[in-house]
Amino acid sequence: MAVKTTVLITGANRGLGYGLAKIFLARPNHIVIGAVRNPSTATALKGLPTGEGSSLIVVKIDSVSETDPATAIEDIKSQGITALNIVIANAGISQVFPQVHEVQISDLLEHLRVNVFGVILLFKAVRPLLLAAKEPKFVTLGTSAASLSEMATRNFPNSVYGTSKAALNYITLKTHFENPTLTAFPLDPGWVQTDMGNTGAQTLGLEKAEIEVDVSVSGMIKVIDAANREDTSGKFMCYDGTSKPW
């Protein structure tokens, strides 16, 4: 029997998560666990073509729930999953675009709950199954908005989103240092033409975001495939294969 690769992706029913799930699921001998807020809305995800020996499991993970991640892991364990090779923390929000003096603390807390606290809860739940796999990978979706070094050239009013993602970078890097058998890194997909990306671009007076979804997804897949502890873990990676300054 062929060895299967098991991949868990949050926010898998739309945007980048959907694109990643589509590619992994089309490969042979892959089990893709698509985590979504509401499984009843995952019709398109469930209709994706599967490669030979591959299958999809849909689980409920709402990033603001403190119990969903652990419940989802118990669900997949009951279906025979004993290890996770790759976990991609893709789910996130970007809803407001204030300068620092305009920030509402309630907005910042909402972004932190989803973009940071939700990922911490996810990692706590998946860690035992990740560490049960050979050469496991934990990938968080990053952004150039989190790069302190690039702020001068990417000086958009994203003090809420950027703050939350900078905190996520810290959590991801700390995860790298605390888990010596794990490959852990944030991955910047670029400013992608998803609903979220285009909405942000239009809020800033632009027609659309910079990068097509297929370009971003195919690049990210290459980075994830090639990622290893020595060359990738603990770095701030970009979809084009380069590393970014923190």
ABEGO torsion letter per residue (X at the ends): XBBBBBBBBBGAABEAAAAAAAAAAABBGBBBBBBBABAAAAAAAAABBBBBGBBBBBBBBBAABAAAAAAAAAAAAAAGBABBABBBBABBBBABBBBAAABBAAAAAAAAAAAAAAAAAAAAAAAAAAAABBGBBBBBBBBAAABAAAAAABBBBAAAAAAAAAAAAAAAAAAAAABAABBBBBBBAEBBBBAAAAAAAAAAGBABBABBAAAAAAAAAAAAAABBAAAABGBBBBAAGBBBBX
